[in-house]
């Protein structure tokens, strides 16, 4: 195992130096994706992201067995960010851009805040969005938006609407 400290959070983690066997040896020797998802013409025309929809579907399938994966707050943040993108108001992204999003940080303490990092297909930049609210009864608001290179070096900070 190789221990190291995560640069932003300071959390100590360990990763194995090598993998001696696959997680599921019954899947064979060649590593292939468990799911292959492509946008259909109908998806593109409707503005749907098939990969995102599949990920949400998989989360919901597993929800019953291990408890809630997306609480109401997190679901509200995701819907808020999706609505910004649909309206063309997500800084750095157009309505037509496709990509992937990952949870970067989530704070339940003080003012609640969530930061996602996203990547556009065909673009190596990482787009970061911090959404926050002052209290449980307050609406979510985009607090900060910025773009970094793959190593986390700032490239651009966007004005928030």
N, C-alpha and C positions, 0 to 999 in steps of 0.2 A: 504494500500500500504506500502511496505517496501523499503525505499530508501537505496542504497548502492553505493559505488564507485568501479568501475572496476579497478583491480590492475595494469594492464599495461598501459592503456590509461588515467586513472584518471577521466573518464567520469562518471557523476552521473546518475544512472538509478533507476527506481522503478518497482517492481514486485508486483502483487496482492498477498495477503496472502492466498486467497482461490478462487476457481472457483465455482460459484453457478450454472452455466449452461454451456452446451457445446456450442462451436462456431456455430454449426449447429444442433439444437435439432432434426431436421428431420432425422438425421443419427442414432437415437436410443440411448439407454442407454449404450450399450456396445461399448467401444472405439476400433475401428478396423482401420487398415491402409486404406487410400484412394486408394493406389496403392500397389500391390504386384508384385515385379520384381525379377526374378531369371535368372541366366545365363543358356542358353541352351547349348547343346553339341557344336553346331555350334559357339556360342559366345566364348566358352572356346577355341575351336580350332583356331578361328580367333584372339584371344587375346582381344576381346571386353569386356567392362564392361557394362552390361545391365542397372544397376542402374544409372550409370553416364549418359548413353545415354538417359534414361527416364527423368532425371533431366534437361538435356539440352533441350529436347523436350518440357517439361512443361514450361521452361523459354521462349522458342520461341513462344509457344502458347499465352502466356500472353503479349508478347512484343508489339503487335499492340495496345492493349488497354491502357497500362500505360507507353509507351515509352521504349526506349532501356534499357535492363537490363544489357547486357554485351556490353560495348563499345569496339571499335577496340583494344585499348591497353590491356584490360583485356582478350579479346579473344586471342590476340597474346601471352600473358603470359601463358594462359592455354595450348595453342598449343605447346609452348616451353617446358613446364613441361611434357606434354604428350610425346613429342619426346625424352626427356631424358629417360623417363621410357621405351619406346619402344626399345631404344638402350641399355638398361641396365645400364645407366649412372646416374640414380637418386640415390643419396647416401642413403643407408639404405634399398633400395627396389630392388627386382629383377623384371625382365620382367613379371613374372607370378604372383606376389603379387597383391591382390585385396584389396580395402578399400574405404574409403570416404575422401573427402577433403573439407575444409572449409576456406573461406577467413578470415584471421586474421587481417591484416592491409593493407591499400592502401594509398600511398602518391603521390599526384600530384605535390608537391612542391619540389624545388631543384632537386636532381636526383630522378627520379620516382622510386618507389620501391613498391613491392607487397609481402606480406608474407602469405603463406598458411600453415595451419596445417592439417596433414593427419593422418589417423589411419588405420592400416592394420586389416583385419578381423582376429579375434582370438588373437590379441596382444593389450595389454593395453597401450603401449607406444604411445606418440604423436610425429610425425616427422614434423619438421618445415623447410620451405624452403623460403628464401628471394631471390627474383629476382629483379634486378635493371638495370637501364640504365642511362647514363649520360645526354642524350638529346633525344628529340623526334625522331631524325634520327639515333640514336645509336641502336644496337641490344640489346635484353634482355640477361642478363648473370646471372647465379646462383652466388649469392654473399655470401650466408651463408646457411649451412644445419646443423641441430642439432636434437637431440632426447631428450625428457623429459619424466618424469613419468606423471601420470594423474594429479598430483598437480602442475605441471610446474617446478619441480626440474630437473636441467640438468643431463643427464646421459652420453651423448656422443656428441662431436662435430665432424662432418665429414669434411674431406678435400674436397674442391670443385674442379671439373675438370677444 
